[in-house]
Amino acid sequence: MRALRHASSQRCVSLGTSALLALGAILATGCESGAPTDSRKSAERAGTRNVGGVDLALAAGASPAAAPVKGALSLPIVQSYSGAGPVFALTHTGTAANAQFTIDNPANNSVALLGQSNGSGGAVQGVALGTSSAGLFQTVNASNGVRTLLATTNGVGTAGEFSITNSANGSATIFSGTNGSGPAIYGKSTGTAWGGFFEINNSSNAFPALYAKTNGTGYAGDFQCAGKCNAALHATRGVGTGPALLVEGGPQQDGALVEFVSPTEVGQAGQGVVLDVIQSSSQQSSPALWALNYGTGYAAYFQGATDLVSRGVLIQVTGNQHALDVVGQSVFGGDVTVGGTLTKAAGSFRIDHPLDPEHKYLSHSFVESPDMMNVYNGNATLDAKGRATIELPDWFEALNKDFRYQLTAIGAPGPNLYIAQEIAHNRFQIAGGRANGRVSWQVTGVRHDAYADAHRIKVEEVKPAAEQGREKFR
């Protein structure tokens, strides 16, 4: 143990590491400013020294200025103190550690430093008055698999709290970094609460509660359902008008902003949807999903990536609501199947112009009718009696009704052409033409299949109340 020493301006007591191990708690150097008083000198001559309210024994025959003497303390030391100041005040003017706590027994599973408090203050407090850290915890053993810092509580408060009280401080309240292969931050809940919770309580704060950024080639955020969870990511909007989830790309962004991929392998049955967006409030009129792109790419891209019967996107509603509202020009790059009635203001086809496909388009308008009309036509060669029988598909009468006919002679007038027998058994007969002449014919029919009978086109209807007084196309 280092002996006690004093100068005219300072008196100090230094206790060795072996004494601290026996105490199980504290290595201390107690320092008092001011010249030694008579009472202090008397106590030292009697073989004791009071530091911060604790009487410490000097080695026999030792003086306060003597060299370090081993074993000068009688262990253990148990003292109580009720003063307003600290029990030990440690001051170090050198470059080494102010206090060191070491357990040198590998079988000892106790802590090297134990701080306890029965009051309302902290058990341990570290204060940095200079430019260094207020607390430093480090594991130097590369094979040590135990955490460097462990905080647990059996109370109802938080196990750890980190705060910045300086409004001019632009640093992070918690900074976690790793040079290994594990995550920098890992939150795990074995109870019924969240694994991580991020909240902003300042209503004027426009920054996100959670910000994820990567300079690598991986994801800035990865959300997974490892078990039977309801959703990998659940975003809920409260009172505000902004979106529950906003994903925004930078000027150098050349990939997808958000990518939802089902991990199910080909040939396996997947469970659950990859993306589920729900507007659960009946009072909300804003969209459940909003995608906006100021660039030249797609605002949203959906793809069924397997050869199985898959769909890029499924939109479904109940009642009379619209499953999909598209405002503006739309492009479908493949076949489009509509399971209901297609209502449009106009329709046409547009293809590369057959005579100048590299520079022009050719367009034709649809043929419209107030009926669900099908049109059939063809050319026929009459026999020696000026007659012909036109064979129609075997499903013709099952699909059509209310037939209408047109006949036109080819090559020469045919004023006597007529329908000798109307459609029956999926055929009709032409007569009155010249021998071996040619005839162009056309037959129309109105659909009477099950869907058509249940969904006849309403040729005229009154606009709903919300559209009264407005014209759509002017």
C-alpha positions in Angstrom: 0.0 0.0 0.0 1.2 3.5 -0.7 1.9 5.4 2.5 0.2 8.7 3.4 1.9 11.8 2.4 1.3 15.5 2.8 2.6 18.8 1.6 1.8 22.3 2.8 -0.9 22.6 0.2 -2.3 19.1 -0.1 -2.8 15.9 1.9 -3.5 12.6 0.2 -4.2 8.9 1.1 -3.6 6.3 -1.6 -4.9 2.7 -1.1 -3.5 -0.2 -3.0 -5.3 -2.6 -5.3 -5.1 -5.5 -2.9 -7.0 -3.5 -0.4 -9.8 -2.8 -2.9 -10.1 -6.5 -3.8 -10.7 -7.3 -0.2 -13.2 -4.5 0.1 -14.9 -5.8 -3.0 -15.7 -2.3 -4.2 -13.4 0.7 -4.1 -9.8 1.8 -4.7 -9.5 5.4 -3.6 -7.1 8.2 -3.2 -8.5 10.7 -0.8 -7.1 14.3 -1.1 -7.7 17.3 1.1 -6.6 20.8 0.3 -5.1 23.2 2.9 -2.3 22.9 5.5 -2.5 20.1 8.1 -4.3 21.1 11.3 -3.1 20.2 14.8 -6.0 17.7 15.2 -4.9 16.0 12.0 -1.3 15.9 13.1 -2.4 14.3 16.4 -4.4 11.7 14.6 -1.5 10.8 12.4 0.8 10.5 15.3 -1.7 8.2 16.9 -1.6 6.0 13.8 -4.8 7.0 12.0 -5.8 9.4 9.2 -9.4 10.6 8.5 -10.3 11.0 4.8 -13.8 12.1 3.9 -15.2 11.0 7.2 -13.5 7.6 7.2 -10.6 6.8 9.7 -7.8 4.8 8.0 -5.0 3.1 9.9 -1.4 4.0 9.2 1.3 1.3 9.2 3.1 1.0 12.5 5.9 3.5 12.7 4.9 5.1 9.4 4.7 8.8 8.9 2.5 10.6 6.4 5.4 11.3 4.1 6.9 7.7 4.3 7.4 5.5 1.2 4.6 3.0 0.3 4.2 0.3 2.9 2.4 -2.9 2.0 -0.4 -4.2 4.2 -1.0 -1.0 6.2 -4.8 -1.5 6.1 -6.7 -3.8 8.3 -9.3 -5.5 6.1 -12.2 -5.5 5.6 -13.1 -1.8 6.3 -16.8 -1.1 7.0 -17.6 2.5 7.6 -20.7 4.7 7.5 -20.8 8.4 6.6 -23.7 10.9 6.8 -22.0 14.0 5.5 -22.9 16.1 2.4 -19.7 15.4 0.6 -18.3 12.3 -1.1 -16.9 9.4 1.0 -13.9 9.3 -1.3 -12.7 12.2 -3.5 -10.1 11.0 -6.1 -7.9 13.5 -7.8 -5.2 12.5 -10.3 -2.8 14.9 -11.9 -0.9 12.3 -13.9 -1.6 10.5 -17.1 -2.7 7.1 -15.7 -6.1 5.9 -14.6 -7.5 7.6 -11.5 -8.7 4.3 -10.1 -8.3 0.7 -11.2 -10.5 -2.2 -10.1 -9.2 -5.7 -11.0 -10.3 -9.2 -10.4 -7.4 -11.5 -10.8 -9.2 -14.8 -10.0 -10.7 -16.5 -13.1 -13.2 -18.4 -10.9 -14.6 -15.1 -9.5 -17.8 -14.3 -11.3 -18.5 -11.1 -9.4 -18.2 -7.6 -10.8 -14.9 -5.6 -10.3 -16.9 -2.5 -9.4 -20.3 -2.5 -7.7 -22.2 0.7 -7.2 -25.4 0.6 -5.2 -27.9 3.3 -4.2 -30.9 3.2 -1.9 -31.8 6.8 -2.7 -33.2 8.5 -5.7 -29.9 9.2 -7.4 -27.8 7.1 -9.6 -25.7 4.2 -8.3 -22.8 5.2 -10.6 -22.2 8.6 -12.3 -19.5 9.5 -14.7 -19.0 13.2 -15.5 -16.6 14.5 -18.1 -15.4 18.1 -17.5 -12.9 18.0 -20.3 -13.0 16.7 -23.8 -13.0 12.9 -23.0 -15.8 10.4 -22.5 -17.8 10.4 -19.4 -17.8 6.6 -19.5 -15.8 4.0 -21.4 -16.5 0.3 -21.5 -14.2 -2.0 -23.5 -13.6 -5.7 -24.0 -10.1 -6.4 -25.1 -10.3 -10.2 -25.1 -11.1 -11.3 -28.7 -12.5 -14.6 -27.5 -14.9 -13.0 -25.0 -18.4 -13.6 -26.2 -20.1 -11.7 -23.3 -21.5 -8.2 -23.8 -19.4 -5.2 -23.0 -22.2 -3.3 -21.3 -25.2 -4.9 -19.6 -28.1 -2.9 -18.1 -31.1 -4.6 -16.5 -33.9 -3.4 -14.3 -36.5 -5.2 -12.1 -38.4 -1.9 -11.7 -40.8 -0.2 -14.0 -38.4 2.3 -15.5 -36.1 2.0 -18.5 -33.0 -0.2 -18.3 -31.0 2.6 -20.0 -31.6 6.2 -20.9 -29.4 8.5 -23.0 -30.1 12.2 -23.4 -28.6 15.3 -24.9 -29.6 18.4 -23.1 -27.6 20.8 -25.2 -29.8 22.1 -28.1 -26.8 23.1 -30.1 -25.5 19.5 -30.1 -26.0 18.0 -33.5 -24.5 14.6 -32.6 -26.4 11.4 -32.1 -27.6 10.6 -28.6 -26.5 7.0 -29.2 -23.8 6.0 -31.6 -23.3 2.3 -32.2 -20.6 1.1 -34.7 -19.2 -2.3 -35.6 -16.3 -3.5 -37.7 -17.5 -7.1 -37.4 -20.2 -9.1 -39.2 -23.0 -8.5 -36.7 -25.4 -5.7 -36.5 -24.4 -2.4 -34.9 -27.7 -2.3 -33.0 -29.8 -5.3 -32.0 -33.1 -4.9 -30.2 -34.9 -8.1 -28.9 -38.1 -8.4 -26.9 -39.1 -11.7 -25.3 -42.2 -10.2 -23.7 -45.2 -8.6 -25.3 -43.7 -5.2 -26.2 -41.8 -3.8 -29.2 -38.3 -4.8 -30.0 -37.6 -1.2 -30.9 -39.6 2.0 -30.4 -38.8 5.4 -32.0 -40.8 8.5 -31.2 -40.7 12.3 -31.7 -42.6 14.3 -29.2 -41.9 17.7 -30.8 -44.8 18.7 -33.1 -42.6 21.1 -35.0 -39.9 18.5 -35.7 -40.1 17.6 -39.4 -37.4 14.9 -39.3 -38.2 11.2 -39.3 -38.3 9.3 -36.1 -36.3 6.5 -37.7 -33.7 7.1 -40.5 -31.9 4.3 -42.2 -29.1 4.9 -44.7 -26.5 2.7 -46.4 -23.5 3.4 -48.5 -23.1 -0.3 -49.4 -25.0 -2.5 -51.8 -27.4 -4.0 -49.3 -30.7 -2.7 -47.9 -31.1 0.4 -45.8 -33.9 -1.4 -44.1 -34.9 -5.1 -44.0 -38.1 -6.2 -42.3 -38.8 -10.0 -42.0 -41.4 -12.2 -40.5 -39.5 -15.1 -39.1 -42.6 -16.8 -37.7 -46.3 -16.5 -38.0 -46.4 -12.7 -37.6 -49.2 -10.4 -39.0 -46.8 -8.2 -41.0 -43.1 -7.6 -41.5 -43.7 -3.9 -41.5 -46.7 -2.1 -40.1 -47.0 1.7 -40.6 -49.9 3.5 -39.0 -50.8 7.2 -39.5 -52.2 9.1 -36.6 -53.8 12.6 -36.7 -51.5 14.1 -39.3 -52.1 14.4 -43.1 -48.8 12.9 -44.2 -48.4 9.3 -45.3 -47.9 6.5 -42.8 -44.8 5.4 -44.9 -42.8 7.6 -47.2 -40.0 6.3 -49.3 -38.0 8.9 -51.2 -35.1 8.4 -53.5 -32.2 10.8 -54.1 -31.0 12.3 -57.4 -28.6 9.4 -58.0 -31.2 6.8 -57.4 -31.3 4.3 -60.2 -32.9 1.3 -58.5 -36.3 0.6 -57.0 -37.2 2.7 -54.0 -39.1 -0.1 -52.4 -39.0 -3.7 -53.4 -41.3 -6.4 -51.9 -40.2 -9.9 -52.8 -41.9 -13.1 -51.7 -39.2 -15.6 -50.6 -41.3 -18.6 -51.5 -39.4 -20.9 -53.9 -40.9 -22.0 -57.2 -43.2 -25.0 -56.6 -43.9 -24.1 -53.0 -47.1 -22.7 -51.6 -46.6 -19.3 -50.1 -48.5 -18.0 -47.0 -49.7 -14.5 -46.6 -49.2 -11.5 -48.8 -45.9 -9.6 -49.4 -47.5 -6.2 -49.2 -50.8 -5.3 -47.4 -51.9 -1.7 -47.4 -55.1 -1.0 -45.4 -57.0 2.2 -44.9 -58.9 1.1 -41.8 -60.7 4.4 -41.1 -64.0 4.9 -42.9 -63.6 8.7 -42.4 -60.4 8.9 -44.5 -60.6 10.0 -48.1 -56.9 9.9 -48.8 -55.3 6.9 -50.6 -54.0 3.9 -48.6 -51.0 3.7 -51.0 -49.5 6.7 -52.8 -46.6 6.3 -55.2 -45.0 9.5 -56.8 -42.2 9.7 -59.2 -40.6 12.9 -60.6 -38.2 11.0 -62.8 -38.7 9.0 -66.0 -39.3 5.6 -64.4 -42.4 4.1 -62.9 -43.9 5.3 -59.7 -44.7 1.7 -58.9 -43.7 -1.6 -60.5 -45.4 -4.9 -59.9 -44.2 -8.2 -61.4 -45.1 -11.8 -61.1 -41.6 -13.3 -61.4 -42.3 -17.0 -61.8 -43.8 -19.2 -64.5 -46.6 -20.3 -62.2 -50.0 -18.7 -62.2 -49.0 -15.5 -60.5 -50.1 -11.9 -60.5 -48.1 -8.7 -60.3 -50.8 -6.9 -58.4 -54.3 -7.7 -57.1 -56.6 -4.9 -56.2 -60.0 -5.8 -54.7 -62.8 -3.8 -53.1 -66.2 -4.7 -51.7 -69.4 -2.8 -52.5 -69.6 -0.1 -55.2 -66.2 1.4 -54.8 -63.5 1.5 -57.5 -60.8 -1.1 -57.2 -58.5 1.1 -59.4 -58.8 4.7 -60.5 -56.2 5.7 -63.2 -56.1 9.4 -64.1 -54.1 10.2 -67.2 -52.5 8.1 -69.9 -51.9 4.5 -69.2 -49.9 1.9 -71.0 -50.4 -1.9 -70.8 -47.5 -3.8 -72.3 -49.2 -7.2 -72.6 -52.5 -8.9 -72.7 -55.3 -7.4 -70.6 -58.2 -9.4 -69.2 -61.2 -7.6 -67.9 -63.6 -9.9 -65.9 -66.5 -7.4 -66.0 -67.8 -4.7 -68.3 -65.4 -2.3 -69.8 -66.8 1.2 -69.9 -64.9 3.8 -72.0 -65.4 7.1 -73.7 -63.8 5.9 -76.9 -61.7 3.0 -78.2 -59.2 2.3 -81.0 -56.2 0.3 -82.0 -52.9 1.8 -82.8 -50.1 -0.1 -84.6 -47.0 0.6 -86.5 -48.0 1.9 -89.9 -47.8 -1.0 -92.4 -46.2 1.2 -95.1 -43.9 3.2 -92.8 -43.6 1.3 -89.5 -40.5 3.2 -88.3 -42.0 6.7 -88.5 -45.8 6.4 -88.4 -48.7 4.8 -86.5 -52.0 3.6 -87.9 -55.2 3.8 -85.8 -58.7 2.6 -86.2 -61.7 3.3 -84.1 -63.9 0.6 -82.5 -67.3 -0.2 -84.0 -69.9 0.7 -81.4 -73.5 -0.4 -80.9 -76.2 0.2 -78.3 -76.5 -3.6 -78.2 -74.0 -6.3 -77.3 -73.6 -7.0 -81.0 -71.4 -9.5 -82.7 -70.6 -9.1 -86.4 -69.8 -12.1 -88.8 -69.1 -11.9 -92.5 -67.7 -13.8 -95.4 -67.8 -14.5 -99.2 -69.6 -17.4 -100.8 -69.8 -18.9 -104.3 -73.3 -19.8 -105.5 -74.1 -23.1 -107.2 -75.6 -23.5 -110.7 -79.1 -22.5 -109.3 -77.7 -19.3 -107.7 -78.0 -20.8 -104.2 -75.5 -21.3 -101.3 -75.7 -22.6 -97.7 -73.5 -20.7 -95.2 -72.3 -22.9 -92.3 -71.7 -21.1 -89.0 -69.8 -22.3 -85.8 -71.7 -24.8 -83.7 -71.8 -22.3 -80.8 -73.4 -19.6 -82.9 -77.0 -19.8 -81.8 -75.9 -20.5 -78.2 -74.2 -17.1 -78.2 -76.4 -15.0 -80.4 -80.0 -14.0 -81.0 -81.9 -11.3 -83.0 -80.1 -11.9 -86.3 -79.7 -9.4 -89.1 -78.4 -10.0 -92.7 -76.7 -8.1 -95.4 -76.0 -9.6 -99.0 -74.0 -7.9 -101.7 -73.3 -9.4 -105.2 -69.8 -9.4 -106.4 -68.8 -8.9 -110.1 -72.3 -8.3 -111.4 -75.6 -6.9 -110.1 -77.7 -9.3 -108.0 -81.0 -7.6 -107.5 -82.8 -10.8 -106.7 -80.5 -12.0 -103.9 -82.4 -12.9 -100.7 -82.2 -15.0 -97.6 -83.9 -18.2 -98.6 -83.7 -19.7 -95.1 -82.9 -17.8 -91.9 -80.4 -19.2 -89.3 -81.4 -22.5 -87.9 -79.1 -25.3 -86.7 -76.2 -22.8 -87.1 -76.7 -22.3 -90.9 -78.6 -20.1 -93.3 -79.3 -20.2 -97.1 -78.8 -17.6 -99.8 -80.8 -17.7 -103.1 -81.8 -15.6 -106.1 -78.2 -15.0 -107.4 -76.8 -15.7 -110.8 -75.3 -19.2 -111.5 -71.9 -19.6 -110.0 -71.8 -16.0 -108.9 -70.1 -14.7 -105.8 -71.8 -13.0 -102.8 -70.5 -11.1 -99.9 -72.6 -11.6 -96.8 -72.8 -10.2 -93.3 -74.7 -11.4 -90.2 -75.0 -9.7 -86.9 -76.3 -11.1 -83.6 -77.0 -9.8 -80.1 -75.3 -11.8 -77.3 -77.5 -13.7 -75.0 -75.0 -15.7 -73.0 -75.3 -15.8 -69.2 -73.1 -12.8 -68.5 -74.7 -10.6 -71.2 -78.2 -11.4 -70.0 -77.2 -10.4 -66.4 -75.2 -7.2 -67.4 -77.0 -5.5 -70.3 -75.6 -2.2 -71.3 -77.7 0.7 -70.1 -78.0 2.9 -73.1 -79.3 5.9 -71.1 -79.0 6.5 -67.4 -79.2 9.4 -64.9 -76.0 10.7 -63.5 -75.4 10.1 -59.8 -75.9 13.0 -57.4 -72.1 13.7 -57.1 -71.8 14.2 -60.9 -75.0 16.3 -61.4 -74.4 19.7 -63.0 -71.0 18.7 -64.4 -69.8 17.8 -67.9 -66.9 15.3 -68.1 -65.5 16.0 -71.5 -65.7 19.7 -72.0 
